[in-house]
């Protein structure tokens, strides 16, 4: 499974060592959390993150969230800050996973779990349904289609789950399930991001 080891994490846009992610709103508004210098890290920008959570404004409170390629933790910590009931954070890179745990302890969050694991291997087991799923894998690794299939086949989604997908603009057409309806879509730079609303088939 060496090809799966390439999942690493989100990529940095400036290639500087380390850095921070900023929480935009909620109980930790304005808080900055350190990000470890990990090759391939690409945090979701504040602009994209703010747009996404505006889209999710009516859905995030008391939701159960699954962040499949957590990386810097920007999406997970934003969800927690805004009142998510729980967040499960999947991260393959051990260094990044350790930093996520440190950051959770810093903000004293007790309703989140960091799992240092390959996301596709994790999704291959029978799942616990989640209300919101964040899919923001490393670019150009062809991971998204397999993730979508595993989410549907193994019971990881509630009947009306919201699924966020962030990908490179040039990504080809995905086979989106017919009961996933495109709720919102935008692009920023080389990134295209979409939010889908699921309806139980």
VOVEX-931756 format. One record per residue (C-alpha): residue in one letter; x, y, z negated. Coordinates in Angstrom, 3 decimals. Layout:
<sites>
+------+----------+----------+----------+
| type |        u |        v |        w |
+------+----------+----------+----------+
|    A |        X |        Y |        Z |
...
+------+----------+----------+----------+
</sites>
This chain:
<sites>
+------+----------+----------+----------+
| type |        u |        v |        w |
+------+----------+----------+----------+
|    X |    0.000 |    0.000 |    0.000 |
|    X |    2.901 |    2.350 |    0.641 |
|    X |    0.750 |    4.554 |    2.827 |
|    X |   -1.454 |    5.342 |   -0.160 |
|    X |    1.557 |    6.514 |   -2.134 |
|    X |    1.640 |    9.515 |    0.186 |
|    X |   -1.472 |   10.951 |   -1.477 |
|    X |    0.666 |   13.052 |   -3.855 |
|    X |   -1.295 |   16.236 |   -4.622 |
|    X |   -2.451 |   19.541 |   -3.215 |
|    X |    0.180 |   21.592 |   -1.434 |
|    X |    1.610 |   24.909 |   -2.531 |
|    X |    1.086 |   27.781 |   -0.135 |
|    X |    4.226 |   29.628 |   -1.146 |
|    X |    6.608 |   26.743 |   -2.014 |
|    X |    7.717 |   28.509 |   -5.198 |
|    X |    8.615 |   26.318 |   -8.161 |
|    X |    5.749 |   25.937 |  -10.587 |
|    X |    3.192 |   28.677 |  -10.962 |
|    X |   -0.272 |   29.031 |  -12.449 |
|    X |   -3.919 |   28.470 |  -11.659 |
|    X |   -6.389 |   31.119 |  -12.818 |
|    X |   -9.833 |   30.346 |  -14.173 |
|    X |  -12.270 |   32.782 |  -12.574 |
|    X |  -15.333 |   32.601 |  -14.810 |
|    X |  -16.934 |   30.944 |  -17.804 |
|    X |  -15.647 |   30.426 |  -21.332 |
|    X |  -11.991 |   30.549 |  -20.228 |
|    X |  -12.399 |   33.413 |  -17.775 |
|    X |   -9.064 |   34.983 |  -16.812 |
|    X |   -7.031 |   32.188 |  -18.418 |
|    X |   -3.922 |   31.103 |  -16.516 |
|    X |   -2.705 |   27.525 |  -16.802 |
|    X |    0.751 |   26.375 |  -15.705 |
|    X |    1.181 |   24.155 |  -12.663 |
|    X |    4.184 |   21.861 |  -12.498 |
|    X |    6.430 |   22.028 |   -9.446 |
|    X |    5.368 |   18.904 |   -7.541 |
|    X |    6.104 |   18.295 |   -3.876 |
|    X |    2.924 |   18.542 |   -1.809 |
|    X |    0.896 |   20.577 |   -4.304 |
|    X |   -1.705 |   22.839 |   -2.615 |
|    X |   -3.982 |   24.578 |   -5.104 |
|    X |   -7.345 |   25.751 |   -3.813 |
|    X |   -7.124 |   29.534 |   -3.443 |
|    X |   -9.088 |   31.847 |   -5.743 |
|    X |  -11.086 |   33.079 |   -2.741 |
|    X |  -12.219 |   29.588 |   -1.769 |
|    X |  -12.781 |   28.560 |   -5.389 |
|    X |  -14.962 |   31.583 |   -6.102 |
|    X |  -17.078 |   30.891 |   -3.012 |
|    X |  -17.485 |   27.221 |   -3.918 |
|    X |  -18.605 |   27.910 |   -7.470 |
|    X |  -21.045 |   30.550 |   -6.257 |
|    X |  -22.541 |   27.785 |   -4.123 |
|    X |  -22.658 |   25.495 |   -7.166 |
|    X |  -23.948 |   28.128 |   -9.597 |
|    X |  -27.268 |   26.345 |  -10.168 |
|    X |  -25.745 |   22.865 |  -10.320 |
|    X |  -22.556 |   23.000 |  -12.378 |
|    X |  -24.009 |   23.367 |  -15.899 |
|    X |  -24.160 |   19.999 |  -17.707 |
|    X |  -23.104 |   18.156 |  -14.559 |
|    X |  -20.860 |   15.108 |  -14.455 |
|    X |  -17.980 |   15.895 |  -12.100 |
|    X |  -15.400 |   13.740 |  -10.333 |
|    X |  -12.255 |   15.420 |   -8.958 |
|    X |  -10.552 |   12.862 |   -6.720 |
|    X |   -7.286 |   14.619 |   -5.862 |
|    X |   -6.977 |   16.925 |   -8.847 |
|    X |   -3.487 |   18.336 |   -8.245 |
|    X |   -3.249 |   21.651 |  -10.111 |
|    X |   -6.659 |   21.129 |  -11.723 |
|    X |   -8.097 |   24.408 |  -10.428 |
|    X |  -11.488 |   22.922 |   -9.538 |
|    X |  -11.731 |   20.752 |  -12.651 |
|    X |  -10.902 |   23.527 |  -15.102 |
|    X |  -13.262 |   25.927 |  -13.344 |
|    X |  -16.062 |   23.361 |  -13.666 |
|    X |  -15.311 |   22.807 |  -17.352 |
|    X |  -15.159 |   26.536 |  -18.019 |
|    X |  -18.589 |   26.971 |  -16.445 |
|    X |  -20.265 |   24.324 |  -18.592 |
|    X |  -19.875 |   20.977 |  -16.859 |
|    X |  -20.799 |   18.109 |  -19.170 |
|    X |  -17.741 |   16.096 |  -18.194 |
|    X |  -14.974 |   15.943 |  -15.602 |
|    X |  -12.986 |   12.904 |  -14.504 |
|    X |   -9.672 |   13.980 |  -12.986 |
|    X |   -7.856 |   11.575 |  -10.635 |
|    X |   -4.226 |   12.351 |   -9.871 |
|    X |   -1.638 |   10.026 |   -8.333 |
|    X |    1.492 |   11.996 |   -9.226 |
|    X |    2.533 |   11.232 |  -12.800 |
|    X |    4.170 |   14.625 |  -13.414 |
|    X |    1.042 |   16.472 |  -12.281 |
|    X |   -1.154 |   14.166 |  -14.381 |
|    X |    0.912 |   14.880 |  -17.489 |
|    X |    0.601 |   18.637 |  -16.873 |
|    X |   -3.179 |   18.303 |  -16.532 |
|    X |   -3.333 |   16.565 |  -19.911 |
|    X |   -1.196 |   19.301 |  -21.470 |
|    X |   -3.503 |   21.965 |  -20.039 |
|    X |   -6.596 |   20.188 |  -21.343 |
|    X |   -5.041 |   20.163 |  -24.805 |
|    X |   -4.175 |   23.856 |  -24.457 |
|    X |   -7.813 |   24.855 |  -23.892 |
|    X |   -9.001 |   22.192 |  -26.357 |
|    X |  -11.244 |   20.490 |  -23.807 |
|    X |  -12.517 |   17.155 |  -25.113 |
|    X |  -14.961 |   16.367 |  -22.300 |
|    X |  -12.425 |   15.631 |  -19.550 |
|    X |  -10.316 |   12.597 |  -18.700 |
|    X |   -7.126 |   12.483 |  -16.642 |
|    X |   -6.523 |    9.210 |  -14.784 |
|    X |   -3.095 |    8.721 |  -13.190 |
|    X |   -4.194 |    6.542 |  -10.289 |
|    X |   -4.620 |    6.202 |   -6.547 |
|    X |   -8.085 |    7.585 |   -5.812 |
|    X |   -9.075 |    4.988 |   -3.238 |
|    X |   -8.038 |    2.148 |   -5.510 |
|    X |  -10.048 |    3.727 |   -8.324 |
|    X |  -13.119 |    4.141 |   -6.089 |
|    X |  -12.985 |    0.490 |   -5.010 |
|    X |  -14.503 |   -0.557 |   -8.343 |
|    X |  -18.166 |   -0.296 |   -9.270 |
|    X |  -18.709 |    3.344 |  -10.153 |
|    X |  -20.515 |    5.529 |  -12.645 |
|    X |  -22.787 |    8.016 |  -10.810 |
|    X |  -21.566 |   11.632 |  -10.744 |
|    X |  -23.495 |   14.816 |   -9.952 |
|    X |  -20.635 |   16.697 |   -8.266 |
|    X |  -17.609 |   15.291 |   -6.448 |
|    X |  -14.613 |   17.321 |   -5.289 |
|    X |  -12.709 |   15.880 |   -2.299 |
|    X |   -9.604 |   17.918 |   -1.540 |
|    X |   -6.882 |   15.451 |   -0.483 |
|    X |   -3.458 |   16.153 |    1.000 |
|    X |   -3.853 |   17.296 |    4.584 |
|    X |   -3.292 |   14.999 |    7.562 |
|    X |   -3.348 |   11.743 |    5.573 |
|    X |   -6.699 |   10.453 |    6.933 |
|    X |   -8.100 |    9.826 |    3.456 |
|    X |  -11.485 |   11.539 |    3.567 |
|    X |  -13.413 |    8.974 |    5.606 |
|    X |  -12.394 |    6.107 |    3.316 |
|    X |  -13.334 |    8.207 |    0.285 |
|    X |  -16.812 |    8.937 |    1.665 |
|    X |  -17.387 |    5.223 |    2.333 |
|    X |  -16.225 |    4.190 |   -1.144 |
|    X |  -18.357 |    6.827 |   -2.870 |
|    X |  -21.475 |    5.569 |   -1.111 |
|    X |  -20.787 |    1.845 |   -1.252 |
|    X |  -19.710 |    1.589 |   -4.881 |
|    X |  -22.280 |    3.698 |   -6.717 |
|    X |  -20.299 |    6.838 |   -7.549 |
|    X |  -23.046 |    9.313 |   -6.610 |
|    X |  -26.302 |   10.317 |   -8.273 |
|    X |  -29.332 |   10.498 |   -5.947 |
|    X |  -28.961 |   14.271 |   -5.487 |
|    X |  -25.190 |   14.624 |   -5.823 |
|    X |  -23.297 |   17.575 |   -4.368 |
|    X |  -20.109 |   16.672 |   -2.487 |
|    X |  -17.408 |   19.240 |   -1.735 |
|    X |  -14.917 |   18.516 |    1.061 |
|    X |  -11.893 |   20.726 |    1.746 |
|    X |   -9.787 |   19.833 |    4.787 |
|    X |   -7.560 |   21.155 |    7.524 |
|    X |   -9.416 |   22.980 |   10.304 |
|    X |   -8.152 |   20.650 |   13.005 |
|    X |   -9.553 |   17.549 |   11.307 |
|    X |  -11.690 |   15.527 |   13.710 |
|    X |  -15.348 |   14.707 |   13.262 |
|    X |  -16.183 |   12.763 |   10.125 |
|    X |  -18.871 |   10.099 |    9.924 |
|    X |  -21.032 |   11.825 |    7.328 |
|    X |  -23.929 |    9.712 |    5.982 |
|    X |  -27.249 |   10.776 |    7.468 |
|    X |  -28.661 |   11.501 |    3.984 |
|    X |  -25.858 |   13.998 |    3.251 |
|    X |  -27.098 |   17.401 |    4.365 |
|    X |  -24.685 |   20.247 |    5.028 |
|    X |  -25.544 |   22.846 |    2.392 |
|    X |  -22.789 |   25.414 |    2.994 |
|    X |  -19.729 |   25.732 |    5.227 |
|    X |  -16.917 |   28.280 |    5.572 |
|    X |  -13.311 |   28.538 |    6.666 |
|    X |  -10.332 |   30.483 |    5.370 |
|    X |   -7.002 |   30.480 |    7.170 |
|    X |   -6.194 |   26.906 |    8.134 |
|    X |   -8.778 |   25.455 |    5.737 |
|    X |  -12.369 |   24.440 |    6.386 |
|    X |  -14.539 |   23.726 |    3.354 |
|    X |  -18.033 |   22.286 |    3.179 |
|    X |  -20.577 |   21.458 |    0.511 |
|    X |  -22.998 |   18.609 |    1.153 |
|    X |  -26.237 |   17.849 |   -0.705 |
|    X |  -27.124 |   14.173 |   -0.950 |
|    X |  -30.653 |   12.830 |   -0.803 |
|    X |  -31.182 |    9.239 |   -1.894 |
|    X |  -31.864 |    7.171 |    1.269 |
+------+----------+----------+----------+
</sites>
